[in-house]
Amino acid sequence: MSRYKHYIPETVLDEAKKRIHHIYDTFDSVAVCFSGGKDSLVVMHLMKEVAEERGEGPFLVVFRDEELIHPSVAKFMESYRDLPWCDLEWWTVPLSSTAYLLGRNIPIVQWDEERNPDMWARERPEWGLKIEDLGLPAGTILDQHFADEIAARNLPGKVALITGVRAAEGLMRYRSCVNKLSENYLVASTSRRMMLARPIFDWQENDVFRYLWENDIAYAPIYDAQTWGKRELRVSSALPPETSKLMHKLKAIDPDLYEMVARVFPHVEIQSRYSQDLNKQRLIDKYAHSWEGLREFIDVEIEDEKQKRVALLEFRATYVRATNDPDAYPLDYVLKAFINNGGIRRVMPMIRNSKPEVKGQDEPTTVS
């Protein structure tokens, strides 16, 4: 059946509230993942509106404190700790992550118990939940997917974990939101009894800020500094690829966060000085000449063995898809995806009619 985009008379606000009503009707329990960012902030307040309309009680809100976040974001989050309409869980637990430093993806652990607390980026808040508070043994390090399941540990029945993911934020998120013909804002998770819900998946950034403005909802003040500095509006950790490559800007726009990060990871001083040169083009020029080159990128540039095994699996799967549809997987595009996420997420096909001309690109050949 052919699929095409068309417009409907309803507003994105009305549709989002309808979706949340449907989530309440369909699931036994609901919870919200709140990062302190603008998108999940909107979802929080939409949930509040719908809960009040339905006469529902407080809902669970999970904040995974990523340690390397700006102090003003943490301060902003404190304003939601004692509100009567939400039950906030503030996690400060070891969580596996990735830092992009000096052109390489390096595995790190947030709130690492084996690291001297004096070397944490921030002092752990006294109300922050530890790994034992989540019912897990000491020494456990959560990964992102397993963390979703733990968030629903005390909720009965079928659970909807609600996020502020928007399709406009990137191709990966867009593709994940258009794979289904109906209820495409509900996505399967790693748990059989839980689904991820994205009620504002079709909102644009202007819709987000219009809602906050019209409802007089304060947002994290770091957004103002990022706007004046012409930076992408993000409140996430400072070391993923998307943000660490702009470390030279972070030093000027967000000096408090930069100082925190540099104390834990001194390499960022070099990253800041040379980040404009340590960009994707160097890796593309070196590895995007063939599929064997992409395989070499994984072998050389990804150091963590577990991450490397996952990346190799995704590399082979992408190669098979590219063999069947080579125009959707140009080599430089695939390599950029591996650089951005370290090979831990599926490489989605490039949208048709957006493929740049790539001269001298090899056809797929047999790879191991």
C-alpha positions, 0 to 999 in steps of 0.5 A: 500500500502506498504511503504519503504525507498529508496534513490534517486539520487538528493541531499537534497539541490536540493530537498529542493529548489524544495520544496520551488519553489513549495511552492511559486507556490502553496501559495499566501504568504510565511513567515519564522519562524526564531529562530536564530538556525542552521536549520531555518538559513539554511531555511532563506538562501535557501528562499533567493536563491529561491526568487532571482532565481524567482525575488521575493521581501523580505519575512516576517520573524518572530522571537519569542524572548523567553526572556530566550535565550543567549545574543549572540543569541539575538546579532546574530539575530540583524544582520538580522534586516536591510537586504534588502531581508527579513522583520524581525518581532521581537516579545517580547510578552507574550507567554505561556510556560513550565519550568521543575524545580525540577522534575515538569512541571511548567507553565510560561509566557515569557515577562510576563507583570505582572512581574516587568520588572526588573525581566525579564531575559533581557531588552526588545529591543526597536525594539521588538514588543509588544502584542498591535503591533500585533493588540491584546488587552493588557493582551493577552497571546499567546500560540504556536498554536495561535501565528502561526495564528497571524504571518500570520495576514497581509498576503493575501490568502493562507499562508505557514509558513516555519520552519526548522523542521527536522525529524532526531531531534526526533521521534515525528518530524519524525512521523509528516513528514511521515504521507503523501505519497506526499508533506509530508513536508506540514503539516496542522496548526490550521488555515484553510488558513495556512499550516506549511512547512518543506523544509529541513525535510530530512536533517541531522545535517551534511547537515546543517553545510555543507551548512552553511560552503560552503556558508560562513554563520555565525551561532550563536556562542553559538554552538561552546561552546555547541560542546566543552561541548558535549551538544545538539546544541540548541538555545532555552529557557533554561527551557524546559525539554530537557535543564533544566535537564542539568542545571549543564552543562549550568552553566559551558558552558553558565554562562551568560545565567545561571545567567540570568535564576537564577535571574528570577527563583532562583530554578535553583540553586537547579536544577543545584546542583541536576539535575543529580539526578532529572532525568526521572528514578526516575519518571519511577520507581515511575509511570511506573508500570501500566496505573493507575500509568501513570494517577497518574503521571498526577494528581500529577506532572502536576500542571497547571489545563489547562495543566492537562486537556489536558494531561488527554485527551491525556492519554485516547487517548494513552490508547485506541491506546495502547489497540489496539497495546500494543507493540507500547506503552510500559509504560516507553516509554509513561511516558517519552513522558509525562515527556518531553512535559507535555502531550500537544502533541500526543504520537507517537507509538514507531518504530517497532524493537526498543522496549526495553524489559520491565519486569513485565509490566502490560497489559492495564486495564480499566482506567478512 
